[in-house]
Amino acid sequence: MAEQPTFRSRDALSNTASTTLQTTAFGAIVAGVQNTLRKQNVGAMGILTRSGGIIALYAGAGAAYQFTLDATSNLRQKDDCYSEALAGFVAGCGVGIARRSLPFMLGAGACFSTVLTAYRYTGGIWGIGDIRIQVDDDGEVERREELKKLRRRPLSETIEQLGEGRGIYAPGHEERRRQRLLAKYGIDVNAAQEAA
């Protein structure tokens, strides 16, 4: 049996606040588009007065999804599709509440749950897997550093190909620079530094 990765608990409140802010902004964009497409002129405040419910719907669905996802993952000590399914169902039910219909609410919950679980299970649209950044416990950082050292070119080869300058200097660069200044301009940098 494959060893399960170590679960790291999530900060549910911080993640929920961040997700709520993002979905509220997206809801405001949708409300703004709806406001501009109205036939009657409702003014700039029409985003809040006429389409404010859309903003609240997006904010509520995003908050319900993220909080449920983090809370169930923390309680179960696992980050898998079941947490995603429950979070999708709660968010879908939140969307369905706006229609004031129990069948629509349960249907929206089932729809959201199915889509989000399938998305999570298959690894996203292109199947590239979970994009979340995970902290590494089993020495992945050390392994990558060793691989970098194996592929690292010697400084002499880099200087040979690129030349000196732009922050890349070979050992003895200062002495060679002093010799070039003395030969070309007749300035002795050592004597100038001692005089200062």
Buried (B, 14 or more C-beta within 10 A) or exposed (E): EEEEEEEEEBEBEEBBBEBBEBBBBBBBBBBBEBBEEEEEEBEEEBBEEBBBEBBBBBBBBBBBBBBBBBBBBBEEEBBBBBBBBBBBBBBBBBBBBBEEEEEBBBBBBBBBBBEBBEBBEEEEEEEEEEEEEEEEEEEEEEEEEEEEEEEEEEEEEEBEEEEEEEEEBEEEEEEEEBEEBBEEEEEEBEEEEEEE
